[in-house]
Amino acid sequence: MSDPLGMLTAVAGLWTVAVVTPGPNALLVARLAAARGRGAGLAAVGGIGLGTLAWSLSGFFGVQALFVFAPLLYRGLMLAGAGWLLWLGWRLIRTSTLPARPERATAGPAFRAGLLTCLSNPKSMLLVASLFATVMPHGAPLPVGLAAVAQMVAISLLWYGAVVLLLTTARAAGVYARAGRWLDRAAGAIFLGFGLVVVGREL
């Protein structure tokens, strides 16, 4: 594919499908928005946006080739990402068994959680590498690559931001107030599942 408009359209379409497919990023944003409010949810979205920027720039500048020539680095990154997801899952399940206490709606920890989850998300890593390998030919013009990166960041911010707005309505807050412990346990189990799948595949 050599047509710049065609490349950008393909990137936008594929990345939109990838972002709206449920995964660790969406799960983290949903949990923070429901438990800590809109400010924390949007801070996590900002972290995910920065993580998306890092992965998409890496994808355009050839991260897939690096993994081909350095398979141990690739495996190490995958296992590190799995470790972060396992830790998140264990922490959610553990805190759900403790006495209830108000959670501080601080932006800093939420932003870092969003950034780390995006950077350690095996789904993001694989999708970005494969997307640029299939859609962007080697030697694609720099402006086209940067436009694709901007598209990916914008799509991530818009989608996850919409998730935050949806889950900070009064009705959603009421649901979380009634079933928060069980929702946290379910979220923790899903995070553990994501991490265990990656560990099982790489070991």
N, C-alpha and C positions, 0 to 999 in steps of 0.2 A: 504494500500500500504506500503510494508516494504522494497522494493528494493530501495537503495539509488539513483541509476541512474534513476530509474523510477520516484521517487519523484522529483528529480531535473529537469527531462525532463518535467514533468507535471507543475511544478512551472514556468519554462521558457515559456512554451506554453501559459499558462493562463495569465501570466503577460504581455507577448507580446501583446496578444489580448486586454488586459485592457489598456495598454499604448497607442496603436495606435488608440483606440476609442476616438473620440474628447471629450474633457472635459475642465474644468477650467485651468489645467496645460498647455495644448496645446494652448489654447486661449491666455493665458498670454504670453507665449514664442513667439507666432506668432506676437502679437501686439508689444512687446518690440523690437523684431528683426526688424520689419518693420519700427517702429517709431524712434528707437534710435540706430540701427545698430548692427553689429555682436557682439561687445564687451558686450553690455548690454544684448543681447539675450543669450549669453553663460554664463554670470554671473547668469541670472535667471535659466538656466539649472543647474548650480552648486548648487543653492539653492534648486531646486527640487530634485537633487540627494541626498542632505543631508536630506531633508524631507522624501524621500523614504527610506533612511537608518533608520531613526527613526521609521517610521511606520512598516517596515519589521522586525526590531528587536523586536518591540512591538508585532507584530503578532506571531513571533516564540515563544516568552516567555509568550504568553497567554493573550493578550489584550482582546480577545473575552470573556474569563471567567470573567475578570474584569467587562465588560459591563453587563454580565448576573447577577452578584451579586451586581452591582452598577448601576442600570438603570438610576438614576438621573444624574450620571456622564456622561453616554453615551448621554443622551438627551442634557445635557449642552454643551458637545463638538460639537454635531451636530448643535445646535443653534448658538454657537460661530462661527463655520465655515460658516454657512449661513450668519451671520452678516458681516463677512469679504468679502464674495462674493458680498453681497448687496452694501457694501461701495465701492468696486472696480467698480461695474457697475455704481453707481451714479457718481463717480468721472470721469469715462471715458466720460459719457454723458455730464456732466457739463463742462469739459475742452474742449469738442468738440465744444461748443457754444461760447467760448472765442476767442479773437483775436489770430491768429496764432503766435507762437513764437518758436524759436529753443529749442529742448529738450536736456538737458545735457546727454551725454552717460556715466554716472557714474556707475561703477560696483556695489558699495555698495547698493544703493536703489534697483537695479534690483535683486541682490542676495537675499535681504530680502523679496522682493515681491515674488520671486520664492519659497523661503522657507515657508513663511506664507501661500501662496496659496496651496502648497502641504499639509502642516500640517492641514489646515482648510478644505481641500477638502473632503466632505462627501463620494465621490466616492472612494478616496484612502483608507479612514478609513474602509469602508464596504468591499471593495475588499480584502484588506490585511487580515482582520479578517477571512473572509469566505475562502480565499485561504488556509491559514495555517490550518484552522479547517478541511477542506476536504482532503487536500493533505498530510499534515504532521501529522502522528499519534502522540498521546500523548507519550512523552518520546523518540522522534526521536533523534538520536545522535547529539551532539552539532556541530561537523564538517559539517554534512549534512545541518543543519539549517543555519550555517554561510555561507556555499556555496550557499544556496538558496538566502540568503540576498544579497550576492555579485552579483549573477545573476540579481536580481531585480534592483539593483542600476545601474549595467552596461547597462541593457536594457533601462532603463529610460534615462541615459546619452546619449546613442547612438541615440535613436529615437529623443529626443528633440534637440540634437545637429544637427541632419540631418535637422530638421525643420528650425533651425536657418540658416544653410548654404543655404537652398533653398530660404528662404525669404529675404536674404541679397544680392541676385543677382541684377544686374543693372535693369533688367526688373521688378522684384518685387518692387524695390525702386521707379521706375517710376509710377507703379500702385498706391502705397501708396501716392506719392506726389500729384497725381491727385484726389484721392478719400479718402484721409486720414480721413477727418471729418466724412464721412458717415461710413467708416469702424470702426472708434472708437465708433460711436453711435450704430452700430450693435453689436460690441463686448460688449459694456456696457449693452445693452438690454439682451444679452445672459447671462452675469454674473448675472444680476437681476433675470432672469428666473431661473437659477440654485438655487439662494438663496431663492426665493419665493417657489419653489417646496419643498425644505427642511423644511422651516418654516411651510408650509401648512401640511406637513406630520407629523411634530413633535408636533404641537399645537392642 
